[in-house]
Amino acid sequence: MSGNRAERRAAARTPPSVQQRYGSGKQRRALAPAALGAMVLLGGLLLVGQEWYLYIRFAVSVLAVITTVFVWQAKQWAWLPVPLVVAVLWNPVLPFAFSGQPFRLGHVAGAAALLITGAFARYDPRRAARA
């Protein structure tokens, strides 16, 4: 431990939300599921039209819903429609009958949109503690 005894005692009395050791305290919780969803979308380009593509739809929609939950928790309302649209378009239960080059470009656009959403939807635990 660093510091003298008085500094350690003062730090022990200070609530953890006040102690700021590392960075600004903001977290990008939606980035991991968004990045995984983007990887699955780009990898799914190889399986479009095949039997295994159903698993790609399940993975993308589940990861987009997880991203939606994290964006909702971060209260970043402007980014909320992006993962919702991805979850609906790649829904395996009621699938849309998309095909061709625009659908393949949609994979790339959906992957980019998920990555951007995950990067910019930041969660601030200090703001959540005040609410």
C-alpha positions, -999 to 999 in steps of 0.1 A, spaced: 0 0 0 12 34 -7 8 66 14 8 70 51 -17 58 76 -38 90 75 -42 88 37 -53 52 39 -78 60 66 -92 89 46 -95 67 15 -113 40 35 -139 66 47 -144 79 11 -171 61 -8 -159 41 -38 -179 62 -62 -158 92 -52 -125 74 -55 -113 79 -91 -83 58 -98 -85 47 -134 -98 69 -163 -130 88 -164 -152 60 -151 -172 56 -183 -176 22 -197 -184 8 -231 -205 -22 -221 -222 -25 -255 -189 -28 -274 -182 -65 -269 -216 -79 -280 -216 -53 -308 -182 -64 -320 -192 -101 -318 -223 -94 -338 -203 -75 -364 -179 -105 -367 -208 -129 -371 -225 -107 -397 -193 -105 -418 -186 -142 -414 -222 -149 -423 -216 -135 -458 -201 -169 -467 -232 -188 -456 -259 -167 -472 -284 -191 -488 -272 -222 -471 -287 -243 -443 -263 -231 -417 -273 -194 -423 -301 -199 -398 -275 -201 -370 -260 -168 -382 -295 -152 -379 -299 -165 -344 -265 -153 -333 -268 -118 -349 -303 -112 -335 -293 -124 -299 -262 -102 -299 -281 -73 -313 -307 -76 -285 -279 -78 -259 -264 -47 -274 -298 -31 -272 -300 -39 -235 -266 -23 -228 -275 8 -248 -308 11 -229 -289 8 -195 -265 35 -207 -295 57 -215 -280 66 -249 -314 69 -266 -300 81 -299 -282 48 -305 -311 26 -294 -328 21 -328 -296 8 -345 -293 -26 -327 -331 -29 -327 -333 -26 -365 -304 -52 -368 -323 -76 -345 -355 -72 -365 -339 -76 -399 -319 -107 -390 -348 -122 -369 -348 -160 -374 -384 -165 -363 -401 -143 -388 -373 -139 -415 -374 -114 -443 -368 -128 -477 -339 -107 -487 -314 -119 -513 -288 -106 -538 -262 -79 -536 -282 -54 -515 -286 -80 -488 -249 -87 -488 -242 -50 -486 -267 -49 -457 -244 -73 -438 -215 -49 -441 -237 -19 -432 -252 -38 -402 -218 -47 -390 -205 -12 -392 -236 2 -375 -233 -23 -346 -196 -14 -342 -203 23 -342 -231 19 -317 -210 -2 -294 -182 23 -295 -203 55 -289 -229 42 -264 -210 48 -231 -223 39 -197 -215 63 -168 -218 44 -134 -216 77 -115 -246 91 -133 -265 58 -127 -257 59 -90 -273 94 -87 -305 84 -104 
